[in-house]
């Protein structure tokens, strides 16, 4: 079984959060998030690190092979969350086309519920981090009834990157941030810049065997 490599790092982070979490823990649908108390990189033994999204009001939790972030806001008009997930493939990618097919298979929404409309997906290669690295974006309208906001629908945008480690190409990371904005929102509140800085925090480092 493939085991998460975030855990050793996250235990150290939790040691710094325990006292604050007892007073300030945030519970969402039964899950407990802990306030982000420091911006230090979260390291994975797979050979990379990411930093939490900057700015105030972010909460953090470790779930399986992922680090999950949630910004505490009024959820009726606008919300933003973020996630970094370790990935592992059985065979190395030999061609960009193979990697693109993997990205489309795992990130493109194919069978969406009827209440999701105007679904779009796009991606493009990234330079600099790894030979196999793609930036992607999903956008759609969520027409699920939301009486608390009075909105006809929510505009949803998920922006992310998938990169394989340049020295260990069967290991990689998928990280993204997701925004939901009520269509009736009179003010275009957005923390997109914090999400983009989260994505740009990814760093690869040499693997020590």
C-alpha positions as CSV (number, residue, x, y, z in Angstrom):
1,X,0.0,0.0,0.0
2,X,1.3,3.5,-0.9
3,X,1.6,5.6,2.3
4,X,1.5,9.3,2.6
5,X,4.8,11.1,3.0
6,X,3.3,14.2,4.5
7,X,2.9,12.7,7.9
8,X,6.4,13.2,9.5
9,X,6.2,16.9,8.5
10,X,2.7,17.3,9.6
11,X,3.4,15.9,13.1
12,X,5.9,18.7,13.6
13,X,3.4,21.3,12.4
14,X,0.7,19.9,14.7
15,X,2.9,20.3,17.7
16,X,3.0,24.0,17.0
17,X,-0.8,24.1,16.5
18,X,-2.2,22.1,19.4
19,X,-2.5,24.9,22.0
20,X,-4.2,27.3,19.5
21,X,-6.4,24.5,18.0
22,X,-7.9,23.7,21.4
23,X,-9.3,27.2,21.5
24,X,-9.7,28.1,17.8
25,X,-10.3,24.8,15.9
26,X,-12.7,25.1,13.0
27,X,-15.1,22.2,12.3
28,X,-16.6,21.8,8.9
29,X,-18.9,18.8,8.2
30,X,-17.3,16.9,11.0
31,X,-13.8,17.6,9.9
32,X,-11.5,19.6,12.2
33,X,-9.2,22.2,10.6
34,X,-6.4,23.8,12.6
35,X,-5.5,27.5,12.2
36,X,-2.4,28.1,10.1
37,X,0.1,29.6,12.6
38,X,3.2,29.7,10.5
39,X,4.1,30.0,6.8
40,X,7.0,27.6,6.9
41,X,7.1,25.1,4.0
42,X,5.4,21.7,4.5
43,X,7.9,19.1,3.4
44,X,7.2,15.7,1.8
45,X,9.8,13.0,1.8
46,X,8.9,12.5,-1.9
47,X,11.1,15.4,-2.6
48,X,9.1,18.6,-2.6
49,X,7.6,21.2,-0.3
50,X,4.6,23.7,-0.4
51,X,3.7,26.6,1.8
52,X,0.2,27.3,3.1
53,X,-1.8,30.0,1.3
54,X,-0.8,33.5,2.6
55,X,-3.3,35.8,4.2
56,X,-5.5,35.7,7.3
57,X,-8.2,33.2,8.2
58,X,-6.7,30.1,6.7
59,X,-7.2,26.7,8.4
60,X,-5.4,23.5,7.7
61,X,-5.8,19.7,8.1
62,X,-4.0,16.5,7.0
63,X,-6.2,14.0,5.2
64,X,-4.7,10.8,3.9
65,X,-2.1,11.9,1.3
66,X,-3.3,15.5,1.2
67,X,-2.9,18.8,2.9
68,X,-6.3,20.7,2.8
69,X,-6.8,24.4,3.4
70,X,-10.0,26.4,4.0
71,X,-10.3,30.2,4.4
72,X,-12.9,31.2,6.9
73,X,-15.3,33.5,5.2
74,X,-19.1,34.0,4.8
75,X,-19.8,31.0,2.6
76,X,-23.1,32.3,1.1
77,X,-21.5,34.7,-1.4
78,X,-17.9,33.5,-1.8
79,X,-15.6,30.7,-0.6
80,X,-12.1,29.5,-1.4
81,X,-10.3,26.3,-0.5
82,X,-7.0,24.7,-1.5
83,X,-5.4,21.3,-1.6
84,X,-2.0,19.6,-2.2
85,X,-2.1,15.9,-2.9
86,X,0.8,13.5,-3.4
87,X,0.5,11.3,-6.5
88,X,2.3,8.2,-7.5
89,X,2.1,6.4,-10.9
90,X,3.3,2.8,-11.6
91,X,5.1,3.7,-14.8
92,X,7.1,6.8,-15.8
93,X,5.8,9.0,-18.5
94,X,7.9,8.8,-21.7
95,X,6.1,11.4,-23.8
96,X,4.2,14.7,-23.1
97,X,1.2,13.2,-24.8
98,X,1.1,10.4,-22.2
99,X,1.2,12.9,-19.4
100,X,-1.5,15.0,-21.0
101,X,-3.7,12.0,-21.2
102,X,-3.2,11.3,-17.5
103,X,-4.0,14.9,-16.7
104,X,-7.2,14.9,-18.7
105,X,-8.3,11.5,-17.3
106,X,-7.9,12.7,-13.7
107,X,-8.8,16.4,-13.8
108,X,-11.3,16.9,-16.7
109,X,-14.9,16.7,-15.5
110,X,-16.6,14.2,-17.9
111,X,-19.8,13.1,-16.3
112,X,-21.3,16.0,-14.5
113,X,-24.7,16.2,-12.7
114,X,-27.4,18.0,-14.6
115,X,-27.2,21.0,-12.3
116,X,-23.6,21.7,-13.5
117,X,-23.6,23.7,-16.7
118,X,-21.2,25.4,-19.1
119,X,-18.4,23.1,-18.1
120,X,-15.0,24.0,-19.5
121,X,-11.5,22.5,-19.0
122,X,-8.2,23.7,-20.3
123,X,-4.5,23.0,-19.6
124,X,-1.1,24.1,-20.7
125,X,2.5,23.0,-20.2
126,X,4.6,24.7,-17.5
127,X,8.4,25.3,-17.8
128,X,11.0,25.4,-15.2
129,X,9.8,23.0,-12.4
130,X,9.8,19.6,-14.2
131,X,9.8,18.1,-17.7
132,X,6.2,16.9,-16.8
133,X,4.3,19.8,-15.4
134,X,0.9,21.1,-16.4
135,X,-1.3,24.0,-15.3
136,X,-5.0,23.3,-15.5
137,X,-8.3,25.0,-14.9
138,X,-11.9,23.8,-14.6
139,X,-14.8,26.2,-14.7
140,X,-18.6,25.6,-14.5
141,X,-21.9,26.9,-13.1
142,X,-23.4,25.0,-10.2
143,X,-27.2,25.5,-10.3
144,X,-27.8,23.5,-7.1
145,X,-30.5,25.4,-5.2
146,X,-28.9,27.6,-2.5
147,X,-31.7,29.4,-0.6
148,X,-29.3,30.9,1.9
149,X,-27.6,33.0,-0.7
150,X,-30.5,33.7,-3.1
151,X,-28.2,33.1,-6.0
152,X,-29.4,31.5,-9.2
153,X,-26.1,29.6,-9.4
154,X,-22.5,29.6,-8.2
155,X,-19.6,30.2,-10.6
156,X,-17.0,27.6,-9.7
157,X,-13.3,27.8,-10.8
158,X,-10.6,25.3,-9.9
159,X,-7.1,26.3,-10.8
160,X,-4.2,23.9,-10.3
161,X,-1.0,22.3,-11.3
162,X,0.2,18.7,-11.6
163,X,3.9,18.1,-11.6
164,X,6.1,15.0,-11.5
165,X,9.4,15.1,-9.6
166,X,12.3,15.7,-12.1
167,X,14.5,13.1,-10.3
168,X,11.7,10.6,-9.3
169,X,9.2,10.8,-12.2
170,X,6.8,8.3,-10.7
171,X,6.1,10.6,-7.8
172,X,4.5,14.0,-8.0
173,X,2.0,16.4,-6.7
174,X,-1.4,17.8,-7.6
175,X,-2.3,21.1,-6.0
176,X,-5.1,23.5,-6.7
177,X,-7.4,26.1,-5.2
178,X,-11.1,26.3,-5.8
179,X,-13.3,29.4,-5.7
180,X,-17.2,29.5,-5.6
181,X,-18.9,32.8,-6.2
182,X,-22.6,33.5,-6.0
183,X,-24.0,34.8,-9.3
184,X,-25.9,37.5,-7.4
185,X,-22.9,38.8,-5.6
186,X,-22.7,42.6,-6.1
187,X,-19.1,42.8,-5.1
188,X,-16.5,40.5,-6.8
189,X,-14.7,39.4,-3.7
190,X,-11.8,37.2,-4.6
191,X,-8.7,35.8,-2.9
192,X,-7.3,34.4,-6.2
193,X,-3.9,36.0,-5.5
194,X,-3.6,33.9,-2.3
195,X,-4.4,30.8,-4.3
196,X,-1.9,31.6,-7.0
197,X,0.8,32.2,-4.4
198,X,0.0,28.8,-2.9
199,X,0.6,27.2,-6.3
200,X,3.8,29.1,-6.9
201,X,5.2,27.9,-3.5
202,X,5.9,24.4,-4.9
203,X,9.6,23.6,-4.7
204,X,11.4,20.4,-5.7
205,X,14.6,19.3,-4.1
206,X,17.1,16.5,-4.7
207,X,16.1,13.0,-3.6
208,X,18.4,11.4,-1.0
209,X,18.3,7.6,-1.3
